Amino acid sequence: MNEFFFVFLNVVVPFLSGLVYMALARYVKHIGPMRTLVTGKLTYDKAYWGFLFFGIYLATRPLQILLGPYPMPLIINNIREFVMIGLFGPAVTIAMMSLVFGSANVPKVLVRTVFGIGLSLAAIFVIVNTKAIGGSELIFEFGKWRAYDGIWFDNRTGAPSSLMAVLFLLRLLDPVMLVFGAGTLVMWHGYTYPIEKKLLYDNMPRKLYYMGWACYSFSLSMLSVGLLFLFAHIPNQWWIYYVGALTAGLLETISLSLPLRRSVQITEHA
């Protein structure tokens, strides 16, 4: 039963979470043309890529642990983290800024700057991560499955190295703070939604609140995993983050499925 629990949290939950976000990406691609007049094309373009990148990041967790011992966990983890930090965080941030301020008010130089910062942080993360992972360890064995994950510290005492603090800081900047800031921006937009627009799109504040809580669920769950490692010396509690990501995906699904007006029948699913 204990091994099944590890399989469920390390394989099933990440894979299902990834499928949720890939489905969201497909749905955004479908409804985007119908809502660009309200939210702008940039919003749904970046949301599509953000959901797609994050879905890939989540769904490939099983590859990281099932393809064999070191160096495979390191290689897959570096690819996954580069996608999340360099592409997902910036894409979500730009999508939320476009939603709040309008696509025309988000200059291209700002888009390039946000992605440039994200890609730079991602490159630094890969370099530090390569030095921080000194090997791998067996985390569970289920039938013929042997799952290995990286050892993110220099010694075997369980105490995090100084490199872990650097990795924590990089993740804190992107995507934790980026997505948390995007969520706060969206929540503020929902609270201050113009009354003249609310008369026409009366369901929009509710959609924005769900979207904001989704951003909070994602960022706070990732933050809690890092804090557990740094201050309680409890490593590899990634299941908390994947559960948080799945919760965020469900909240995003609710937000996207709501019509812009409560009195309008939902016809865009056809």
N, C-alpha and C positions, 0 to 999 in steps of 0.2 A: 504493500500500500504506500509506503514511504517513497519508493522508487517511482511509482505511478504519479505521485504528487510532484516530483521533480520533473518528470516528463511533461506533465500538464502545464506547469509554470514556465518551463524553458523551451518547449516546442509548440504545444497547442495554443497557448495564450498569445505568444508573439505572432504565430502564423495567422490566427484568426484576426488579431488586431491589424496586421498588414492587409488582409483581405478587405476589412472594413474601409481602410483608407484608400485602397485601390478602387473599391466600389464608389467611394465618395468622389474620387477623381473622375471616374466615368460619368457620374451623375452631374458634376459641375460642368463637364464638357457638353452634356446634353442640354442643361438649362441655361447655360451662359448666354447664348444668342437671344434668349427670351427676356433676359433681365439686364442687358447691357445699358439700356436707356435709363435704368434706375441706379445701377451701381458702377457702370463703366466697364469697358472691355478689359482693362488692366487688372481689375479685381479678380475676375473669374479666370483669366489667364494664369496669374500667379497662384491663385488658389488651386487650380488644376495641377500645376507642377509641384506645388508644396505637398498636396495630398499624395501625389504619385511617388515623389521622392521618399516621403515618410513611410508610405506603404511598403516600398522596397526595403527601407531600413529595418522595419519591424519584421517583415516576413523572412528576412535572411538571417535572423538570429539562429535558427536551427542549423544553417550551414556553418556558422561560426563554431558551433560546439560538436557537430557530428562528422566533420570532414577529417578528423584525426587530431593528434597532439601537435604541439609546437613544431613548426611555425604557423600552421594553418589558422588557429584562432587569432593570431596577431594579424595575419594578412587580411582575413575577412573583416575583422574588427576595424582595421584602418580604413578599408573601403567604405564600410557602413558609417563610421564616424565622419569621414570626409563628406559623404553625401548629406548627412544630417546637419553638420555645422556649416558647410560651404554652400549648400543649396536649399535645404528645407527651411532653416531659420530665416534667411533673407527673403525667400519667396513668400512665406507667411506674413512677414513684417510689411512687405510692399503691398501685398493683397489687402491687409487691414488698413493701411494708410490710404490706399486708393478708395476703399469702401467708405472711409470717413470723410476724406477731403475731396474725393473725386479724382478720376484718372488724369484729367487735364491739369490738376494742381500738384501732381507728383512729377517733378522734373526728371528727365532721363539721367542727369548727372547724379541725382540722389539715388536712383535705382542702381547705377553703376557703382556708386560709393558703397552702398549697403552690401552688394554682392562682392565687391572687392575686399571689404573688411571680412566678410564671412569666409571667403576662399582663403584669405591670408591666415585667419585663425585656424581653419581646417588643416592647412599645410603645417602650421606649427604643432597642432595637436598630433598629427601623424608622426612627426619627428620625435616629440616627447614620448608619445605612446610606445613607439618602437624601443626606446631606451627603458621605459618603465616596466614593460612586460618581459620578465626574465625567463619565462618558460610556460608550461601548462600543467594542469592537474586534472585528474579524473573527478568529475562532479556527480556523475551517476552512471549506472550500468543497468540497462533494461533489455533483457534477452540478448540479442546480438548487437544491440546499440551500446556503444561506449562513447560517452560525451565528455569532451575536454574543454576547459576554458582557461584563459590566460591567468597568470599570476601577476597581479598588478602591484607588486612591491619587491624591493631588492633582497630582502631576507625572508626567512620562513617563520619569523616570530609573529607575523600578522600585523605588525606596526606599519602604517603607510609611510612610504618614502617621501622625500621632498618633491619628487616628480609627480606624485599623486596630487599634491596641492596645486601644482601647475595645471594638471589635467582638469581638476575641479574648477579652477578659476576660468579656464577656457570654456568649459561647458556652461559655467555660470553666466559668462558674457553672451554666449551663443550656443544653444538656443534658449536657455532658461530665461535670461533677462529680456532677450528680444521678444520671445513669445509672451512672457508675462506683461511686458510693456504694450504689446499689440492687443492683448486681452483687455488691459486697462483702458486703452484708447477706444476700443469697441464698446466697453461698458459705459464709458463717459458719453460716447455718441448716442447710445441708447437712452441714457438719462436726459440728455439735452436735445433729443431729436426735435427738429423744428415743428411747431404746431401745424404750420401750413402743409408740411409733408405728411404729418401724422394723420391729418384729415383724409388724405388720399391713400396712404400706405399705413393703416392703423396697426398692422401686425409687425411692422419693422422693428420697433423697440424690443419686442419679445424675442424676435429672431436674433437680435444683437446680443441680448443678455445670455441666451444659450451659447452663442459663439464665444462670448467672453469667458463664461464658466468652463468651456472646453479648453481654452488657452490656459486658464488657471490650473485645471486638472492635470494637463500635460506638464507644465513647468514646475509645479509644486511636487509632483510625484518624482520627477527627475532630481530635483533639489534634495528631497528627503533621502534618496539612495546615496547621494554624495555625502551628505551630512552623517549618515550612519557609518560610512566607511572612515571618514576623517576623524570623527569625535568619539564614536563608540567602537571603532576597529572591527566592524562587522562587514565583511566583504561580500560581493556577489549577490546582493539582495535586489537584483534587477527585476524580479517578478513584481515588485511594487510599482516600478516604472511602467511595465507592460500593462498591468491592470489599470494604471492611471491613463495610459495612452488609449486603451480600449474604451474606458469611460469617456474620454475626450472625443473619441470617434463617434460614440453613440449620441453625445450632446450635439456634435456637429451635424449628424444625420437628422436629428430633430429640427435643428435650426434651418437647414437647407430644405427640409420637406415642408416647412410652414409656408403658406402662400403669403404674398405681400399684403393682401387684404383679407380680413376674416370673412367677409361676405362673398368672396370669390371662390368658386369651386376649383379644386386642384386638378388642372387638366394637363399639366406639363409632364406627368408621369407616363402618359400614353406613348 
